[in-house]
Amino acid sequence: GFGYAELPDTKITPETLFFAGSTTKTMTAAALAYMIDSKNYSFLQDGWSTPISSMIRDDFVVGNGWTMAHLTLDDAVSHWTGMAPHDFAWMCTERGMTLTPAEMVNTVTTFTWSWGMSSRPLSGQWLRDHLRKTVLEPLSMTATYCDTQHAMDAPEHLASGYYWDAKRQEYGLMAFDRIREDNGAGFVISNVVDYAKWLKCLLYETEPFSKQSHKDIRKPRVLAYSEEQTGPGGVLHGLGWQQKVVHGVLVYMYGATEAVFTGFPEHKYGLITMTDLATPGNAAEETIAWKMIEDKLGVPEDERFDISGHMKAAADRQAERIGSAADILYPIRPDRPLPSPLNNSQLVGTYIDEGYRVLRIDEEGSTDAGQATLIARRSDMVFNYQLRFRHVSGSFWVVEIWYDDTHSQVGFWGGEFRVGVDGNASGLMVHLSSEGAEIDEGFV
């Protein structure tokens, strides 16, 4: 291992536990493939074409009846529902009460969590128990956990995450993820030793999965996107895996926020890297992973991909976009901004949306010095964040998205405060997508 699992001096070892992030999807999809192949579940008589609503009708609610009736397991695991993710609507508490997985799915149309919810009516077990029975125990993956508290109590050390606070010039400690139970998209916590067992099973097509299940796991479903980071070419998607031909070799990969999971079936070679921090750590582990992969494939230095340079360029573009938010959202606006029809104190209040629920906007900072800022804190969400409102002109604002843990801005939206006939604030319209977004998430 490289680096520290916990500051100041607890070093990372092969046994150190990490959040495995979205690589959980590969296990969830494999468990469903196992169930489909067994033909022991009447709910799954249509296989991957089974509508999700037919299994968890009361707990799977989306925008319209036709969509709800026709979205299938295959759509969910292959990421081809065509619907926006709405990641910033993932709630974990409401009015001080912790939400159940069912309520989270109802609240935000979270397809990936619906995979976990499907397990209970299908197998009679919660997903964590089903995974333990079908995957973890047969592969002797004894250091893999599906609950944060269990991992914290485990004999292996659970790595803490840190971020660099540029203002204070010191490392800050990030809070552990609070919502993991039966989240089919990201609840696994493991180490590289256990994940090597999982990867070996997939590479050599061994039990507990049949040859048919392994064939199903490897089968590509959809052309997902094109990316240049690992060379030109399209990426295929299916059952949680991404597939691409790299340096003339077919690679199965999943680059989650905390883990990179890569397999080369032709070479019977696989690689797992894990980190204790999401986005910055992901850049480091991908750079290291591809260096090792290209070493294994014997790729000449002048033909290798500049993963680090590609990621740095992408980060620079994102920083530039954030700095140009007003120009991107409102390219045509007066040289001299129009004043807001309402002052900050008149915009303070509670705004409600059916999907994003209650948004409480408050004024923070010194009002006397004119430095007060409108801020909405979303401590009720899975990923704690806050919205900071920056006036542009008239009723139009830039809505900045900041993560609480890292004190960093990660994006922006366009916002317009509406004024009622009585002269008071009557609503807030937010455009959830901006230039460059793959899917426009619409207005709330």
MOGI-V339770 format. One record per helix or strand. SS is the DSSP state (H for helix, E for strand). FROM is the first residue (numbers start at 1). TO is the last residue. If there is no record, write none. Layout:
SS|FROM|TO, SS|FROM|TO
//
This chain:
E|4|6, E|10|11, E|17|19, H|21|38, H|42|44, H|47|49, E|51|51, H|52|54, H|57|59, H|65|70, E|72|72, H|73|77, H|87|89, E|91|91, E|93|94, E|97|98, H|101|108, H|111|123, H|127|136, E|145|145, H|148|153, E|158|158, E|161|165, E|170|174, E|189|190, H|192|204, H|211|218, E|222|226, E|234|238, E|241|246, E|249|255, E|259|264, H|265|267, E|269|274, H|279|297, H|301|303, H|307|323, H|325|329, H|344|347, E|349|353, E|357|364, E|373|378, E|381|381, E|385|393, E|396|403, E|408|419, E|425|431, E|443|443
//
